Amino acid sequence: MLTTSQFIFPNPVEVDPEGHGLICIGADLAPSTLLEAYTHGLFPWFSEGEPICWWCPEPRCIIQPFAYKPSKSLLRNMKKFDYTITVNRAFEQVIRACSMPRSYANETWISEDIIQGYCQLFELGHAYSVEVWQQKQLIGGLYGVCIGQGCFGESMFSHQTDVSKMAFYTLMLIGQDNQLPWIDCQLVNDHLLSLGASTFSRQTYLNSLQDVINAPALDWKKYRDSVFSSKTIAQNMCLNE
């Protein structure tokens, strides 16, 4: 059962008028705290051993699902390898894979406390994952937070060429299927921009956020009960065979 948060987060625009992004420090990573933060436009981002830092960047990186176009090379690989794609079947496996050091960085911001907090959110129905499988081996995926029709991306991983992009494409199709206005990507980077992301001003994001999180929640169960073929998705450009 989800309890009311004991923490109250400030208005990001009021405490950070210059738009540096760091809003406050402290609190905890309990599910109630995480939900309170996300409903105010904040997310945690800090290195292990540091205090918990809560951010709301200016500008905010978002992607509009209907504006997303998969690359030709991605579609070719989805048809060629025909991986299995699932939703919400292996959340903890995905977040732990995302927490592993990358080839370009030895450190990770996804600490054990982060893992435990988000796994609890998932059990309460406020987090999601997309998994890509080669037979029974998890080779890629992503996870995030969901509140109402708010879909907030957190991290992704890949052990084979393009498989994190396959998970991302599946998430875009879920967004299209539910007519989501945007999916939150948090911080701007070249990789996200290459996938079709764009930016909102922080105030625009915060204004839109309230409409999105108060809308009827997505029915994630209908996706969890299905198993998707990357080949079929690439051929049909949708989740419905």
N, C-alpha and C positions, 0 to 999 in steps of 0.2 A: 504493500500500500504506500502510495506517495504522500509524504507529509509536506506541509507548507515550509518553505525555506525560512531559515532564521536570519538570512542575509538580505539586505535591500541594496540593489545596485543603482548607482547614480545615472542621471541622464548624460550620455556621452558628450553631447554637444555643449552642455553647460560646464562640465568639468574639464573638457579638452577643446576649447574653442579654436585653437590653432591647428587641430587635426593631426597631432603626433601619433595618435592611435592607442597609446597605453592609458587605460581609464582608471584602474585601481589594482591594488595588490592585497592578497589575503584570501579569506574565506576557506572553503574546502571543495571537494569534488563529489559531494553527495549528489544523487540524482535530482533532488529538489533544488539544490544550488545551481546545478548545470542548467536546468530548465528555466530557473529565474533569470540566469544570465542570458541565455539565448533569446528569451522573450523581450529582453532589453537591448538586443543587438550585439551582445558581447560573447566572446569565446575565450577559453583559456589557451595560453601559449607561453611556455617557459621551459627551461632546461632542467634536467633532473638535479636535485640538490638546491635549486633556487626557490624562492617563494612563488606562490601561484600568481601569475599575472593575467589580467583580463583585458582584452583588446577590442576595439571597435575602430577599424582603420578608415581613413579618408584618402582616396575614395574606396568604395567597397566593390570587390570583384564579384560579378554574378554572371550566369549564363542563362539565356532564354532558350528553353528546350526546342521550340519551333524554329529557332534561328540556327540550331546546330546542324552541320552537314558533315557526315563521315567522309574521310578521305578515300580515294579509290584504292590506295594500298591497304588500308584497313579492311575494306570490304573484300578485297582479294584474299587476305589472310584469314578472314572469318570463313570464307567459302572453302579455302584450301585445307585448313586444319580441322574445321568442324568441331570445335570444343563444346563442352556442355556448360551452360550458364544457369545459375540458380540465384534466388533472392532469399535472404534471411535464413539460410541453411547452416552457415558456419561463421557466425559473427565473431566469436572469440578467436577463431583461427585467423580470420582476416585482420583483426586489429593487432594481433600479435605478429603477424607477418609484416604489417605496416610499421611496427615498432623496431624492426631489425635495421641495423646500420646499412646505409647505402654505399655504393661504390664511390660516390663523391663526398661522403661524410661519415665519420666514425660515430658521431653522436646522434641521438634521437630525442625528440621532445615527448614521445609517447612513453611515459614512465609506467611502472606497475600501478601506481595510483590512478593514472588516466585510464588504463585498461580496466581496472575494477569499476571505476565510476561509470564508464560508458557501457560496460557489460550489464551493469544494473539498470541503466537506462534502456538497454535493449530488452531486458526481461520485462520492463514496464511498458513496452510498446512505443518507446520514444527514440529508437535508433534503428538503423537498417544497414544491411550489407548486400553487396552483389559479389558473387563468386564465379570464377572461371576455372573449370576442371579439365584436365587431360586424363580421361578415365577416372580414377579415384584420387588423383593427385591435384591438390589446390595449387594453381600456378599463377593466379592473379586475382585482384579484387579491389574493392573500395568499401568504405563505411562512412556513415554520417548520422546526423540527428534529424528527427522528424517531429514537428509539432503542428497539428492541424494540417494545412497544405504547405507548410513551410518545410523545405528540404535543404539541409545544411551539409555540404560536403566537408569531410575532415581529412582523409588521407587515402592513398591508393598504393598498390604494390604490383610488381610484375616480375615473373621468373622466365617468361618467354616473350618474344617480340610481339608487341601490340596488345598483350592480353589485358593490361590495365585500361587501355583505350576501349577494348571490347566491353569491359564492365562499365566504363563511362558512357559508352553509346547506349547500353541497356538502360542506364539511369535516365538518359535523355528521352528514351522511348517511354519510360514510365512517366516522366514529366509531361510528355506530349499526350499520353493516354489520359492523364488527369487534368490537362489544360493548366498546368502550373505556369504562372507568369515568369518565374525565375527559380533558379537553384543557386544557393549561396556558395561562392567559392572563396570567400574571405579575402585573402591577400592577392594582389595582382602579381603574376609572374609570366614570363615569356611562354612557358609550356601551356598554361591555361589560355593565354591569348591565342596561341596556335590552334587550340581546340574550338575557338569561337567565342571565348568569354569576352565580356565588356565590363564597363564600370557604371555604377550609380554614385552620385554624391552620397555622403553619409546620411544627410537629412532625408533625401529621397528614399534611401533604403529603409530607414527607420519608419518613415510614414507608411510605406508599402508593407512593412513587416507586420504591423498590427492587423491589417486586413487578412493577410495570409495565414497567420497562426490562429486566427479566430474562425477560419473557414472549417467546414466538416473535414475530419481526418481522412487521409488516404486509406484505402483498404489494402494494406500490404499482404493480407492473407491470400488474396487471389493470385498474387505473384509467387508467394512461398509454396503454394500448392502446385506450381507448374515447373517444368524443366524445359529450358529453351536450348535450341541448337544454334550455334553461331552462324552456321551455313544458312539455316532457314531465315534467321533475322536479316542477314545480309541480302538474301534474295527478295524477301518480302518488305524490308524496311519498316517492320512493325513487330510487335510481340504476339500478334494474333495470327496463328498459322492458317 
